[in-house]
Amino acid sequence: MTTKPFRFKGTVASSKSILNRLLVIQSYSPSMEVVGDSKADDVVKMRTALASLSKGEPADCGNAGTTLRFLALRASRISGTHHLSGSLRLFSRPHDEIARLLAQLGREAEIRLQRLTVRGGEWKPTAAEIVVDRSISSQFASALILNAWGLPF
């Protein structure tokens, strides 16, 4: 299977939700130019966390659930052990679906106190179909789709 480079020319409405998704996509295609920015905490945390992850450093997600969910699956595609931290408030929210999802992809995740540890590498699905529980948040499904970039399945 050959993949073609992603190309888009146009204007995307200002939205922290859209910008966070574009930043994840850009992490797979660094030559992609994202024009625009936001001072929203979620976007600031996503930018700095992606930079930390690319250097193999722990990433702080603050209170940003979107950042934690998207970044956990991003980290799972990078070989090694990655630590994502955040506030007590962030980790009081339900994130067990991240570990269930990563297990289906042949990766491991462990949540303890205010830290999520992800053991990354090549995704190796354990079944023909990946099941995502969206009853708590659709962001688990979004994280999977965004991070399936360039995969043959």
URPEZI-V478779 format. One record per residue. PHI is phi in whole degrees, -180 to 180 (NA if undefined). OMEGA is omega in whole degrees, 0 to 359 (* if undefined). BURIAL is b if it has 9 or more other ideal C-beta (glycine too) atoms within 8 Angstrom, else e. Layout:
PHI/OMEGA/BURIAL
PHI/OMEGA/BURIAL
//
This chain:
NA/176/e
-104/178/e
-110/178/e
-101/179/e
-64/178/e
-78/178/e
-135/176/e
-150/175/e
-129/182/e
166/181/e
-115/176/e
-106/180/e
-57/179/e
-68/182/e
-160/178/e
-66/179/b
-65/179/e
-68/181/b
-61/178/b
-60/179/b
-66/178/b
-63/179/b
-65/177/b
-65/179/b
-59/180/b
-62/180/b
-66/176/b
-91/182/e
-138/187/b
-57/179/e
-77/177/e
-68/181/e
-94/175/e
-108/181/e
-99/181/e
119/183/e
-157/177/e
-149/176/b
-95/178/e
-59/183/e
-56/179/e
-58/182/b
-72/178/b
-60/179/b
-64/180/b
-63/180/b
-60/183/b
-70/179/b
-68/177/b
-63/178/b
-64/178/e
-62/181/b
-60/181/b
-65/178/e
-96/181/e
76/181/e
-100/174/e
-60/182/e
-116/179/b
-98/181/b
-98/179/b
58/177/b
-100/192/b
-85/178/b
-64/178/b
-59/181/b
-61/181/b
-61/184/b
-67/181/b
-70/184/b
-70/178/b
-60/180/b
-74/175/b
-64/180/b
-62/182/b
-66/178/b
-91/182/b
-110/181/b
-57/177/e
117/179/e
-104/184/e
-124/181/b
-115/177/b
-115/181/b
-116/179/b
-174/183/b
-72/175/e
-60/178/e
-59/179/e
-61/184/b
-81/173/b
-85/178/e
-84/183/e
-74/179/e
-133/182/b
-59/180/e
-63/177/b
-60/181/b
-64/179/b
-64/180/b
-65/181/b
-65/177/b
-61/177/b
-66/181/b
-98/179/b
77/180/b
-119/181/b
-120/174/e
-143/180/b
-135/179/e
-109/177/b
-142/180/e
47/184/e
-112/181/e
-148/174/b
-114/177/b
-106/181/b
-120/175/b
-101/188/b
-98/179/b
162/180/b
-68/175/e
-73/177/b
-132/182/e
-53/182/b
-90/179/e
-148/181/e
-69/182/e
-133/179/e
-103/182/b
-105/180/e
-121/176/b
-81/181/e
-102/185/e
-67/179/e
-93/180/e
-161/175/b
-75/181/e
-65/177/b
-65/177/b
-68/178/b
-60/180/b
-61/179/b
-63/182/b
-63/180/e
-61/185/b
-96/175/b
-87/182/e
-51/173/e
77/181/e
-88/181/e
-82/180/e
-125/*/e
//
